[in-house]
Amino acid sequence: MQTHPVVALVDDDKIYQFTAVKTLQLTKAVGEILPFLTAEDALDFLRSNASNASQLPDYIFLDINMPVMDGWAFLDDFDKLAATLAKPVTIYMVSSSIDPKDVTRATDNPYVRQYVTKPVTIEKFRQLINVAG
């Protein structure tokens, strides 16, 4: 894996997006950060860059509750897309929900590595992207 991974944030909350981008930058552990306010935009980006590994994110931090297309629908579409991607992409489901049904549904999905509750701290981002201190 490259030294500084590419990270995508898929979340309709502009304030969370802003703070998550700043927090990721503070980790000094990521390269490019790709913010998407809709799941559709993120999927379009993945489709249009499927064969270009350097453009694809290494990690996606995916919100559950978004209008139009939520995180679950994103995962359904990602399932159809995953085999066409030039590299594996790790997805973390991120939500303020602590509903056990959401946690179970996320962790039962083969594409979701872990369920993470908001807000995500610098230390947690570092841990999730496998970077020490």
N, CA, C and O atoms as CSV, one atom per row, in Angstrom:
chain,resi,resn,atom,element,x,y,z
A,1,MET,N,N,0.847,-1.187,0.000
A,1,MET,CA,C,0.000,0.000,0.000
A,1,MET,C,C,0.890,1.248,0.000
A,1,MET,O,O,1.983,1.248,0.565
A,2,GLN,N,N,0.407,2.287,-0.633
A,2,GLN,CA,C,1.172,3.520,-0.674
A,2,GLN,C,C,1.312,4.096,0.734
A,2,GLN,O,O,0.540,3.771,1.637
A,3,THR,N,N,2.314,4.957,0.896
A,3,THR,CA,C,2.594,5.529,2.197
A,3,THR,C,C,1.417,6.335,2.728
A,3,THR,O,O,1.046,6.200,3.894
A,4,HIS,N,N,0.830,7.169,1.883
A,4,HIS,CA,C,-0.273,8.020,2.306
A,4,HIS,C,C,-1.525,7.657,1.517
A,4,HIS,O,O,-1.659,8.023,0.350
A,5,PRO,N,N,-2.437,6.937,2.161
A,5,PRO,CA,C,-3.622,6.459,1.451
A,5,PRO,C,C,-4.583,7.572,1.044
A,5,PRO,O,O,-4.613,8.652,1.636
A,6,VAL,N,N,-5.361,7.268,0.018
A,6,VAL,CA,C,-6.439,8.140,-0.426
A,6,VAL,C,C,-7.685,7.762,0.374
A,6,VAL,O,O,-8.016,6.582,0.489
A,7,VAL,N,N,-8.372,8.756,0.922
A,7,VAL,CA,C,-9.539,8.523,1.765
A,7,VAL,C,C,-10.740,9.255,1.183
A,7,VAL,O,O,-10.653,10.434,0.841
A,8,ALA,N,N,-11.866,8.545,1.071
A,8,ALA,CA,C,-13.117,9.168,0.645
A,8,ALA,C,C,-14.050,9.292,1.843
A,8,ALA,O,O,-14.178,8.369,2.648
A,9,LEU,N,N,-14.694,10.439,1.946
A,9,LEU,CA,C,-15.712,10.672,2.967
A,9,LEU,C,C,-17.046,10.811,2.243
A,9,LEU,O,O,-17.214,11.690,1.397
A,10,VAL,N,N,-17.988,9.941,2.580
A,10,VAL,CA,C,-19.312,10.000,1.960
A,10,VAL,C,C,-20.309,10.333,3.066
A,10,VAL,O,O,-20.710,9.471,3.847
A,11,ASP,N,N,-20.698,11.607,3.111
A,11,ASP,CA,C,-21.573,12.078,4.188
A,11,ASP,C,C,-22.259,13.363,3.736
A,11,ASP,O,O,-21.608,14.281,3.239
A,12,ASP,N,N,-23.568,13.422,3.912
A,12,ASP,CA,C,-24.334,14.591,3.472
A,12,ASP,C,C,-24.244,15.777,4.425
A,12,ASP,O,O,-24.698,16.870,4.088
A,13,ASP,N,N,-23.672,15.583,5.593
A,13,ASP,CA,C,-23.571,16.642,6.595
A,13,ASP,C,C,-22.309,17.474,6.327
A,13,ASP,O,O,-21.193,17.010,6.561
A,14,LYS,N,N,-22.495,18.703,5.835
A,14,LYS,CA,C,-21.355,19.545,5.458
A,14,LYS,C,C,-20.465,19.886,6.648
A,14,LYS,O,O,-19.247,19.986,6.501
A,15,ILE,N,N,-21.052,20.063,7.809
A,15,ILE,CA,C,-20.259,20.383,9.001
A,15,ILE,C,C,-19.402,19.179,9.398
A,15,ILE,O,O,-18.223,19.323,9.721
A,16,TYR,N,N,-20.017,17.980,9.369
A,16,TYR,CA,C,-19.226,16.779,9.659
A,16,TYR,C,C,-18.122,16.609,8.617
A,16,TYR,O,O,-16.984,16.293,8.966
A,17,GLN,N,N,-18.449,16.818,7.351
A,17,GLN,CA,C,-17.443,16.709,6.281
A,17,GLN,C,C,-16.253,17.617,6.587
A,17,GLN,O,O,-15.100,17.189,6.532
A,18,PHE,N,N,-16.549,18.870,6.907
A,18,PHE,CA,C,-15.504,19.847,7.184
A,18,PHE,C,C,-14.628,19.393,8.341
A,18,PHE,O,O,-13.401,19.398,8.237
A,19,THR,N,N,-15.259,18.998,9.450
A,19,THR,CA,C,-14.477,18.589,10.625
A,19,THR,C,C,-13.730,17.280,10.369
A,19,THR,O,O,-12.602,17.115,10.834
A,20,ALA,N,N,-14.338,16.356,9.642
A,20,ALA,CA,C,-13.656,15.086,9.348
A,20,ALA,C,C,-12.445,15.314,8.446
A,20,ALA,O,O,-11.399,14.698,8.649
A,21,VAL,N,N,-12.577,16.194,7.452
A,21,VAL,CA,C,-11.434,16.514,6.581
A,21,VAL,C,C,-10.310,17.114,7.419
A,21,VAL,O,O,-9.153,16.715,7.281
A,22,LYS,N,N,-10.642,18.070,8.287
A,22,LYS,CA,C,-9.626,18.696,9.136
A,22,LYS,C,C,-8.974,17.661,10.066
A,22,LYS,O,O,-7.757,17.664,10.253
A,23,THR,N,N,-9.787,16.791,10.635
A,23,THR,CA,C,-9.267,15.760,11.537
A,23,THR,C,C,-8.347,14.806,10.780
A,23,THR,O,O,-7.274,14.461,11.275
A,24,LEU,N,N,-8.754,14.380,9.591
A,24,LEU,CA,C,-7.903,13.504,8.774
A,24,LEU,C,C,-6.588,14.193,8.428
A,24,LEU,O,O,-5.529,13.566,8.470
A,25,GLN,N,N,-6.647,15.477,8.089
A,25,GLN,CA,C,-5.416,16.213,7.790
A,25,GLN,C,C,-4.490,16.247,8.999
A,25,GLN,O,O,-3.272,16.143,8.850
A,26,LEU,N,N,-5.051,16.389,10.183
A,26,LEU,CA,C,-4.250,16.439,11.409
A,26,LEU,C,C,-3.553,15.113,11.712
A,26,LEU,O,O,-2.551,15.090,12.426
A,27,THR,N,N,-4.077,14.013,11.176
A,27,THR,CA,C,-3.412,12.727,11.406
A,27,THR,C,C,-2.062,12.677,10.702
A,27,THR,O,O,-1.184,11.906,11.088
A,28,LYS,N,N,-1.897,13.505,9.665
A,28,LYS,CA,C,-0.694,13.506,8.826
A,28,LYS,C,C,-0.430,12.120,8.242
A,28,LYS,O,O,0.707,11.773,7.922
A,29,ALA,N,N,-1.495,11.338,8.110
A,29,ALA,CA,C,-1.360,9.949,7.677
A,29,ALA,C,C,-2.061,9.667,6.353
A,29,ALA,O,O,-2.023,8.542,5.855
A,30,VAL,N,N,-2.699,10.688,5.782
A,30,VAL,CA,C,-3.432,10.461,4.542
A,30,VAL,C,C,-2.890,11.351,3.436
A,30,VAL,O,O,-2.321,12.414,3.682
A,31,GLY,N,N,-3.084,10.886,2.221
A,31,GLY,CA,C,-2.733,11.700,1.066
A,31,GLY,C,C,-3.943,12.523,0.694
A,31,GLY,O,O,-4.319,13.454,1.406
A,32,GLU,N,N,-4.543,12.180,-0.416
A,32,GLU,CA,C,-5.711,12.910,-0.892
A,32,GLU,C,C,-6.962,12.527,-0.094
A,32,GLU,O,O,-7.137,11.376,0.305
A,33,ILE,N,N,-7.820,13.520,0.125
A,33,ILE,CA,C,-9.115,13.305,0.772
A,33,ILE,C,C,-10.192,13.673,-0.245
A,33,ILE,O,O,-10.210,14.784,-0.775
A,34,LEU,N,N,-11.082,12.729,-0.506
A,34,LEU,CA,C,-12.146,12.921,-1.484
A,34,LEU,C,C,-13.480,13.064,-0.756
A,34,LEU,O,O,-14.042,12.059,-0.318
A,35,PRO,N,N,-14.006,14.287,-0.613
A,35,PRO,CA,C,-15.296,14.451,0.064
A,35,PRO,C,C,-16.463,14.325,-0.924
A,35,PRO,O,O,-16.449,14.933,-1.994
A,36,PHE,N,N,-17.455,13.542,-0.557
A,36,PHE,CA,C,-18.671,13.391,-1.354
A,36,PHE,C,C,-19.871,13.653,-0.452
A,36,PHE,O,O,-19.991,13.060,0.620
A,37,LEU,N,N,-20.758,14.546,-0.893
A,37,LEU,CA,C,-21.949,14.864,-0.107
A,37,LEU,C,C,-23.102,13.915,-0.399
A,37,LEU,O,O,-24.089,13.895,0.336
A,38,THR,N,N,-22.986,13.123,-1.475
A,38,THR,CA,C,-24.026,12.133,-1.780
A,38,THR,C,C,-23.378,10.798,-2.123
A,38,THR,O,O,-22.263,10.741,-2.640
A,39,ALA,N,N,-24.101,9.733,-1.823
A,39,ALA,CA,C,-23.636,8.387,-2.172
A,39,ALA,C,C,-23.560,8.229,-3.685
A,39,ALA,O,O,-22.673,7.548,-4.200
A,40,GLU,N,N,-24.499,8.863,-4.402
A,40,GLU,CA,C,-24.502,8.776,-5.864
A,40,GLU,C,C,-23.218,9.354,-6.450
A,40,GLU,O,O,-22.627,8.766,-7.356
A,41,ASP,N,N,-22.782,10.510,-5.932
A,41,ASP,CA,C,-21.544,11.120,-6.429
A,41,ASP,C,C,-20.341,10.210,-6.177
A,41,ASP,O,O,-19.463,10.081,-7.030
A,42,ALA,N,N,-20.310,9.591,-5.017
A,42,ALA,CA,C,-19.204,8.682,-4.692
A,42,ALA,C,C,-19.201,7.479,-5.641
A,42,ALA,O,O,-18.146,7.082,-6.138
A,43,LEU,N,N,-20.369,6.907,-5.890
A,43,LEU,CA,C,-20.458,5.761,-6.810
A,43,LEU,C,C,-20.078,6.161,-8.224
A,43,LEU,O,O,-19.387,5.407,-8.910
A,44,ASP,N,N,-20.516,7.337,-8.677
A,44,ASP,CA,C,-20.136,7.820,-10.011
A,44,ASP,C,C,-18.619,7.954,-10.113
A,44,ASP,O,O,-18.025,7.583,-11.125
A,45,PHE,N,N,-18.000,8.481,-9.066
A,45,PHE,CA,C,-16.544,8.630,-9.049
A,45,PHE,C,C,-15.870,7.259,-9.133
A,45,PHE,O,O,-14.930,7.075,-9.906
A,46,LEU,N,N,-16.349,6.300,-8.341
A,46,LEU,CA,C,-15.768,4.957,-8.364
A,46,LEU,C,C,-15.910,4.320,-9.743
A,46,LEU,O,O,-14.968,3.717,-10.257
A,47,ARG,N,N,-17.094,4.457,-10.337
A,47,ARG,CA,C,-17.317,3.888,-11.674
A,47,ARG,C,C,-16.384,4.513,-12.709
A,47,ARG,O,O,-15.790,3.806,-13.523
A,48,SER,N,N,-16.258,5.831,-12.674
A,48,SER,CA,C,-15.463,6.506,-13.702
A,48,SER,C,C,-13.956,6.322,-13.501
A,48,SER,O,O,-13.179,6.569,-14.423
A,49,ASN,N,N,-13.540,5.896,-12.319
A,49,ASN,CA,C,-12.119,5.683,-12.037
A,49,ASN,C,C,-11.802,4.222,-11.714
A,49,ASN,O,O,-10.737,3.924,-11.174
A,50,ALA,N,N,-12.711,3.320,-12.040
A,50,ALA,CA,C,-12.582,1.902,-11.649
A,50,ALA,C,C,-11.257,1.283,-12.070
A,50,ALA,O,O,-10.701,0.464,-11.338
A,51,SER,N,N,-10.749,1.656,-13.224
A,51,SER,CA,C,-9.523,1.029,-13.721
A,51,SER,C,C,-8.263,1.807,-13.345
A,51,SER,O,O,-7.159,1.397,-13.702
A,52,ASN,N,N,-8.410,2.906,-12.641
A,52,ASN,CA,C,-7.277,3.750,-12.287
A,52,ASN,C,C,-7.006,3.666,-10.783
A,52,ASN,O,O,-7.549,4.443,-9.998
A,53,ALA,N,N,-6.170,2.724,-10.403
A,53,ALA,CA,C,-5.919,2.454,-8.981
A,53,ALA,C,C,-5.459,3.689,-8.208
A,53,ALA,O,O,-5.829,3.861,-7.047
A,54,SER,N,N,-4.653,4.553,-8.841
A,54,SER,CA,C,-4.123,5.710,-8.119
A,54,SER,C,C,-5.212,6.737,-7.789
A,54,SER,O,O,-5.039,7.536,-6.869
A,55,GLN,N,N,-6.316,6.729,-8.516
A,55,GLN,CA,C,-7.414,7.657,-8.257
A,55,GLN,C,C,-8.407,7.117,-7.225
A,55,GLN,O,O,-9.105,7.882,-6.560
A,56,LEU,N,N,-8.457,5.797,-7.103
A,56,LEU,CA,C,-9.428,5.169,-6.200
A,56,LEU,C,C,-9.027,5.359,-4.735
A,56,LEU,O,O,-7.842,5.384,-4.401
A,57,PRO,N,N,-10.024,5.492,-3.879
A,57,PRO,CA,C,-9.695,5.588,-2.454
A,57,PRO,C,C,-9.250,4.237,-1.901
A,57,PRO,O,O,-9.694,3.183,-2.357
A,58,ASP,N,N,-8.367,4.293,-0.913
A,58,ASP,CA,C,-7.988,3.085,-0.177
A,58,ASP,C,C,-9.035,2.805,0.891
A,58,ASP,O,O,-9.310,1.655,1.234
A,59,TYR,N,N,-9.613,3.890,1.408
A,59,TYR,CA,C,-10.612,3.801,2.472
A,59,TYR,C,C,-11.806,4.680,2.137
A,59,TYR,O,O,-11.659,5.778,1.600
A,60,ILE,N,N,-12.992,4.177,2.462
A,60,ILE,CA,C,-14.205,4.977,2.366
A,60,ILE,C,C,-14.838,5.016,3.753
A,60,ILE,O,O,-15.090,3.978,4.364
A,61,PHE,N,N,-15.090,6.226,4.239
A,61,PHE,CA,C,-15.843,6.413,5.476
A,61,PHE,C,C,-17.255,6.778,5.046
A,61,PHE,O,O,-17.495,7.873,4.537
A,62,LEU,N,N,-18.186,5.855,5.253
A,62,LEU,CA,C,-19.528,5.928,4.694
A,62,LEU,C,C,-20.583,6.160,5.769
A,62,LEU,O,O,-20.708,5.381,6.713
A,63,ASP,N,N,-21.338,7.243,5.611
A,63,ASP,CA,C,-22.443,7.537,6.524
A,63,ASP,C,C,-23.622,6.625,6.191
A,63,ASP,O,O,-23.793,6.227,5.039
A,64,ILE,N,N,-24.434,6.295,7.193
A,64,ILE,CA,C,-25.631,5.485,6.952
A,64,ILE,C,C,-26.780,6.366,6.470
A,64,ILE,O,O,-27.361,6.119,5.413
A,65,ASN,N,N,-27.100,7.385,7.247
A,65,ASN,CA,C,-28.311,8.180,7.007
A,65,ASN,C,C,-28.040,9.367,6.098
A,65,ASN,O,O,-27.523,10.399,6.525
A,66,MET,N,N,-28.407,9.191,4.827
A,66,MET,CA,C,-28.300,10.275,3.848
A,66,MET,C,C,-29.583,10.267,3.020
A,66,MET,O,O,-30.200,9.219,2.826
A,67,PRO,N,N,-29.978,11.448,2.534
A,67,PRO,CA,C,-31.189,11.488,1.704
A,67,PRO,C,C,-30.940,10.848,0.335
A,67,PRO,O,O,-29.792,10.688,-0.081
A,68,VAL,N,N,-31.991,10.492,-0.344
A,68,VAL,CA,C,-31.992,9.876,-1.671
A,68,VAL,C,C,-31.387,8.482,-1.630
A,68,VAL,O,O,-32.110,7.492,-1.747
A,69,MET,N,N,-30.072,8.389,-1.465
A,69,MET,CA,C,-29.403,7.087,-1.367
A,69,MET,C,C,-28.653,7.027,-0.044
A,69,MET,O,O,-27.737,7.814,0.190
A,70,ASP,N,N,-29.041,6.094,0.821
A,70,ASP,CA,C,-28.360,5.973,2.107
A,70,ASP,C,C,-27.159,5.030,1.994
A,70,ASP,O,O,-26.871,4.491,0.925
A,71,GLY,N,N,-26.479,4.848,3.106
A,71,GLY,CA,C,-25.290,3.990,3.118
A,71,GLY,C,C,-25.576,2.554,2.731
A,71,GLY,O,O,-24.739,1.901,2.109
A,72,TRP,N,N,-26.750,2.054,3.092
A,72,TRP,CA,C,-27.104,0.663,2.749
A,72,TRP,C,C,-27.260,0.513,1.239
A,72,TRP,O,O,-26.783,-0.463,0.659
A,73,ALA,N,N,-27.921,1.469,0.606
A,73,ALA,CA,C,-28.098,1.426,-0.852
A,73,ALA,C,C,-26.743,1.568,-1.550
A,73,ALA,O,O,-26.502,0.937,-2.580
A,74,PHE,N,N,-25.860,2.398,-0.985
A,74,PHE,CA,C,-24.510,2.522,-1.526
A,74,PHE,C,C,-23.821,1.156,-1.529
A,74,PHE,O,O,-23.209,0.756,-2.519
A,75,LEU,N,N,-23.933,0.453,-0.405
A,75,LEU,CA,C,-23.288,-0.865,-0.307
A,75,LEU,C,C,-23.869,-1.847,-1.314
A,75,LEU,O,O,-23.132,-2.656,-1.877
A,76,ASP,N,N,-25.179,-1.790,-1.552
A,76,ASP,CA,C,-25.800,-2.657,-2.566
A,76,ASP,C,C,-25.201,-2.387,-3.940
A,76,ASP,O,O,-24.875,-3.324,-4.669
A,77,ASP,N,N,-25.055,-1.116,-4.300
A,77,ASP,CA,C,-24.465,-0.763,-5.599
A,77,ASP,C,C,-22.966,-1.073,-5.626
A,77,ASP,O,O,-22.436,-1.493,-6.655
A,78,PHE,N,N,-22.290,-0.867,-4.504
A,78,PHE,CA,C,-20.861,-1.153,-4.426
A,78,PHE,C,C,-20.611,-2.637,-4.686
A,78,PHE,O,O,-19.602,-3.007,-5.287
A,79,ASP,N,N,-21.527,-3.477,-4.233
A,79,ASP,CA,C,-21.407,-4.922,-4.451
A,79,ASP,C,C,-21.306,-5.246,-5.942
A,79,ASP,O,O,-20.556,-6.141,-6.333
A,80,LYS,N,N,-22.048,-4.532,-6.764
A,80,LYS,CA,C,-22.032,-4.754,-8.207
A,80,LYS,C,C,-20.776,-4.178,-8.849
A,80,LYS,O,O,-20.406,-4.563,-9.958
A,81,LEU,N,N,-20.133,-3.267,-8.160
A,81,LEU,CA,C,-19.000,-2.519,-8.692
A,81,LEU,C,C,-17.641,-3.050,-8.227
A,81,LEU,O,O,-16.642,-2.914,-8.935
A,82,ALA,N,N,-17.608,-3.645,-7.056
A,82,ALA,CA,C,-16.342,-4.004,-6.394
A,82,ALA,C,C,-15.399,-4.812,-7.273
A,82,ALA,O,O,-14.197,-4.547,-7.295
A,83,ALA,N,N,-15.923,-5.789,-7.993
A,83,ALA,CA,C,-15.066,-6.661,-8.810
A,83,ALA,C,C,-14.397,-5.912,-9.957
A,83,ALA,O,O,-13.394,-6.383,-10.494
A,84,THR,N,N,-14.936,-4.748,-10.343
A,84,THR,CA,C,-14.362,-3.990,-11.460
A,84,THR,C,C,-13.291,-3.002,-11.011
A,84,THR,O,O,-12.605,-2.410,-11.845
A,85,LEU,N,N,-13.142,-2.820,-9.702
A,85,LEU,CA,C,-12.191,-1.832,-9.202
A,85,LEU,C,C,-10.758,-2.346,-9.287
A,85,LEU,O,O,-10.490,-3.522,-9.041
A,86,ALA,N,N,-9.838,-1.442,-9.641
A,86,ALA,CA,C,-8.434,-1.797,-9.857
A,86,ALA,C,C,-7.687,-2.143,-8.574
A,86,ALA,O,O,-6.571,-2.658,-8.627
A,87,LYS,N,N,-8.293,-1.864,-7.428
A,87,LYS,CA,C,-7.672,-2.221,-6.150
A,87,LYS,C,C,-8.772,-2.409,-5.113
A,87,LYS,O,O,-9.879,-1.896,-5.281
A,88,PRO,N,N,-8.476,-3.135,-4.049
A,88,PRO,CA,C,-9.480,-3.292,-2.994
A,88,PRO,C,C,-9.686,-1.974,-2.242
A,88,PRO,O,O,-8.751,-1.196,-2.056
A,89,VAL,N,N,-10.916,-1.745,-1.822
A,89,VAL,CA,C,-11.267,-0.541,-1.086
A,89,VAL,C,C,-11.867,-0.977,0.247
A,89,VAL,O,O,-12.787,-1.795,0.284
A,90,THR,N,N,-11.344,-0.431,1.333
A,90,THR,CA,C,-11.838,-0.743,2.662
A,90,THR,C,C,-12.919,0.269,3.045
A,90,THR,O,O,-12.712,1.478,2.949
A,91,ILE,N,N,-14.072,-0.241,3.480
A,91,ILE,CA,C,-15.176,0.636,3.858
A,91,ILE,C,C,-15.415,0.566,5.363
A,91,ILE,O,O,-15.518,-0.510,5.952
A,92,TYR,N,N,-15.498,1.748,5.960
A,92,TYR,CA,C,-15.910,1.875,7.348
A,92,TYR,C,C,-17.269,2.559,7.352
A,92,TYR,O,O,-17.429,3.624,6.757
A,93,MET,N,N,-18.246,1.957,8.016
A,93,MET,CA,C,-19.570,2.546,8.158
A,93,MET,C,C,-19.505,3.490,9.345
A,93,MET,O,O,-19.155,3.079,10.452
A,94,VAL,N,N,-19.841,4.756,9.119
A,94,VAL,CA,C,-19.744,5.773,10.157
A,94,VAL,C,C,-21.134,6.349,10.406
A,94,VAL,O,O,-21.833,6.733,9.469
A,95,SER,N,N,-21.526,6.405,11.675
A,95,SER,CA,C,-22.847,6.931,11.998
A,95,SER,C,C,-22.903,7.408,13.435
A,95,SER,O,O,-22.103,7.001,14.278
A,96,SER,N,N,-23.858,8.274,13.695
A,96,SER,CA,C,-24.107,8.670,15.078
A,96,SER,C,C,-25.071,7.687,15.737
A,96,SER,O,O,-25.309,7.761,16.943
A,97,SER,N,N,-25.626,6.764,14.943
A,97,SER,CA,C,-26.557,5.763,15.471
A,97,SER,C,C,-25.815,4.716,16.302
A,97,SER,O,O,-24.751,4.231,15.916
A,98,ILE,N,N,-26.400,4.383,17.446
A,98,ILE,CA,C,-25.853,3.278,18.236
A,98,ILE,C,C,-26.863,2.132,18.277
A,98,ILE,O,O,-26.787,1.250,19.132
A,99,ASP,N,N,-27.802,2.161,17.342
A,99,ASP,CA,C,-28.817,1.113,17.230
A,99,ASP,C,C,-28.122,-0.219,16.940
A,99,ASP,O,O,-27.421,-0.337,15.935
A,100,PRO,N,N,-28.304,-1.222,17.802
A,100,PRO,CA,C,-27.657,-2.521,17.584
A,100,PRO,C,C,-27.984,-3.134,16.216
A,100,PRO,O,O,-27.166,-3.864,15.657
A,101,LYS,N,N,-29.174,-2.843,15.675
A,101,LYS,CA,C,-29.533,-3.371,14.351
A,101,LYS,C,C,-28.613,-2.795,13.271
A,101,LYS,O,O,-28.189,-3.509,12.362
A,102,ASP,N,N,-28.308,-1.491,13.380
A,102,ASP,CA,C,-27.392,-0.866,12.420
A,102,ASP,C,C,-25.996,-1.467,12.534
A,102,ASP,O,O,-25.356,-1.781,11.531
A,103,VAL,N,N,-25.539,-1.622,13.771
A,103,VAL,CA,C,-24.200,-2.176,14.001
A,103,VAL,C,C,-24.109,-3.589,13.414
A,103,VAL,O,O,-23.151,-3.907,12.710
A,104,THR,N,N,-25.089,-4.425,13.699
A,104,THR,CA,C,-25.093,-5.797,13.192
A,104,THR,C,C,-25.180,-5.829,11.677
A,104,THR,O,O,-24.451,-6.570,11.018
A,105,ARG,N,N,-26.077,-5.021,11.129
A,105,ARG,CA,C,-26.232,-4.999,9.670
A,105,ARG,C,C,-24.931,-4.566,8.991
A,105,ARG,O,O,-24.557,-5.117,7.956
A,106,ALA,N,N,-24.252,-3.591,9.565
A,106,ALA,CA,C,-22.992,-3.119,8.992
A,106,ALA,C,C,-21.907,-4.187,9.103
A,106,ALA,O,O,-21.218,-4.481,8.127
A,107,THR,N,N,-21.758,-4.762,10.288
A,107,THR,CA,C,-20.676,-5.736,10.470
A,107,THR,C,C,-20.958,-7.047,9.742
A,107,THR,O,O,-20.032,-7.816,9.482
A,108,ASP,N,N,-22.212,-7.311,9.411
A,108,ASP,CA,C,-22.540,-8.501,8.620
A,108,ASP,C,C,-22.264,-8.302,7.130
A,108,ASP,O,O,-22.218,-9.272,6.374
A,109,ASN,N,N,-22.079,-7.043,6.704
A,109,ASN,CA,C,-21.821,-6.775,5.294
A,109,ASN,C,C,-20.361,-7.100,4.982
A,109,ASN,O,O,-19.464,-6.637,5.687
A,110,PRO,N,N,-20.110,-7.892,3.935
A,110,PRO,CA,C,-18.733,-8.298,3.638
A,110,PRO,C,C,-17.806,-7.145,3.251
A,110,PRO,O,O,-16.586,-7.290,3.316
A,111,TYR,N,N,-18.362,-6.015,2.855
A,111,TYR,CA,C,-17.523,-4.883,2.448
A,111,TYR,C,C,-17.194,-3.931,3.592
A,111,TYR,O,O,-16.312,-3.084,3.461
A,112,VAL,N,N,-17.891,-4.065,4.701
A,112,VAL,CA,C,-17.683,-3.157,5.833
A,112,VAL,C,C,-16.699,-3.787,6.804
A,112,VAL,O,O,-16.963,-4.842,7.380
A,113,ARG,N,N,-15.559,-3.126,6.978
A,113,ARG,CA,C,-14.558,-3.650,7.908
A,113,ARG,C,C,-14.962,-3.408,9.357
A,113,ARG,O,O,-14.736,-4.255,10.222
A,114,GLN,N,N,-15.568,-2.236,9.619
A,114,GLN,CA,C,-15.910,-1.908,11.006
A,114,GLN,C,C,-16.984,-0.827,11.040
A,114,GLN,O,O,-17.084,0.003,10.137
A,115,TYR,N,N,-17.780,-0.856,12.100
A,115,TYR,CA,C,-18.783,0.179,12.361
A,115,TYR,C,C,-18.159,1.180,13.319
A,115,TYR,O,O,-17.642,0.800,14.370
A,116,VAL,N,N,-18.204,2.455,12.961
A,116,VAL,CA,C,-17.556,3.492,13.746
A,116,VAL,C,C,-18.590,4.553,14.109
A,116,VAL,O,O,-19.334,5.021,13.247
A,117,THR,N,N,-18.635,4.932,15.392
A,117,THR,CA,C,-19.582,5.972,15.789
A,117,THR,C,C,-18.924,7.349,15.703
A,117,THR,O,O,-17.738,7.519,15.986
A,118,LYS,N,N,-19.743,8.322,15.302
A,118,LYS,CA,C,-19.289,9.713,15.216
A,118,LYS,C,C,-19.281,10.325,16.606
A,118,LYS,O,O,-20.020,9.876,17.483
A,119,PRO,N,N,-18.479,11.315,16.814
A,119,PRO,CA,C,-17.455,11.828,15.906
A,119,PRO,C,C,-16.216,10.940,15.940
A,119,PRO,O,O,-15.949,10.269,16.937
A,120,VAL,N,N,-15.470,10.943,14.854
A,120,VAL,CA,C,-14.259,10.122,14.766
A,120,VAL,C,C,-13.070,10.995,15.168
A,120,VAL,O,O,-12.848,12.059,14.591
A,121,THR,N,N,-12.317,10.539,16.151
A,121,THR,CA,C,-11.179,11.309,16.669
A,121,THR,C,C,-9.941,11.093,15.798
A,121,THR,O,O,-9.899,10.187,14.965
A,122,ILE,N,N,-8.946,11.937,16.007
A,122,ILE,CA,C,-7.669,11.782,15.297
A,122,ILE,C,C,-7.103,10.384,15.567
A,122,ILE,O,O,-6.655,9.697,14.649
A,123,GLU,N,N,-7.131,9.976,16.835
A,123,GLU,CA,C,-6.581,8.673,17.210
A,123,GLU,C,C,-7.337,7.539,16.515
A,123,GLU,O,O,-6.733,6.567,16.063
A,124,LYS,N,N,-8.650,7.670,16.434
A,124,LYS,CA,C,-9.454,6.621,15.797
A,124,LYS,C,C,-9.177,6.566,14.304
A,124,LYS,O,O,-9.028,5.475,13.753
A,125,PHE,N,N,-9.104,7.708,13.633
A,125,PHE,CA,C,-8.747,7.711,12.210
A,125,PHE,C,C,-7.385,7.050,12.005
A,125,PHE,O,O,-7.216,6.238,11.095
A,126,ARG,N,N,-6.416,7.399,12.852
A,126,ARG,CA,C,-5.083,6.786,12.730
A,126,ARG,C,C,-5.162,5.272,12.866
A,126,ARG,O,O,-4.557,4.530,12.092
A,127,GLN,N,N,-5.914,4.832,13.859
A,127,GLN,CA,C,-6.055,3.400,14.090
A,127,GLN,C,C,-6.704,2.721,12.883
A,127,GLN,O,O,-6.255,1.658,12.453
A,128,LEU,N,N,-7.744,3.322,12.345
A,128,LEU,CA,C,-8.484,2.727,11.234
A,128,LEU,C,C,-7.668,2.667,9.951
A,128,LEU,O,O,-7.843,1.752,9.146
A,129,ILE,N,N,-6.795,3.615,9.757
A,129,ILE,CA,C,-5.975,3.568,8.542
A,129,ILE,C,C,-4.597,2.979,8.816
A,129,ILE,O,O,-3.652,3.155,8.046
A,130,ASN,N,N,-4.518,2.275,9.938
A,130,ASN,CA,C,-3.320,1.488,10.265
A,130,ASN,C,C,-2.042,2.304,10.325
A,130,ASN,O,O,-0.996,1.902,9.817
A,131,VAL,N,N,-2.154,3.444,10.951
A,131,VAL,CA,C,-0.962,4.288,11.084
A,131,VAL,C,C,-0.714,4.505,12.569
A,131,VAL,O,O,-1.608,4.924,13.304
A,132,ALA,N,N,0.479,4.222,12.993
A,132,ALA,CA,C,0.827,4.416,14.404
A,132,ALA,C,C,1.224,5.867,14.626
A,132,ALA,O,O,1.944,6.472,13.832
A,133,GLY,N,N,0.718,6.414,15.757
A,133,GLY,CA,C,1.104,7.740,16.217
A,133,GLY,C,C,1.352,8.688,15.154
A,133,GLY,O,O,1.686,9.843,15.422
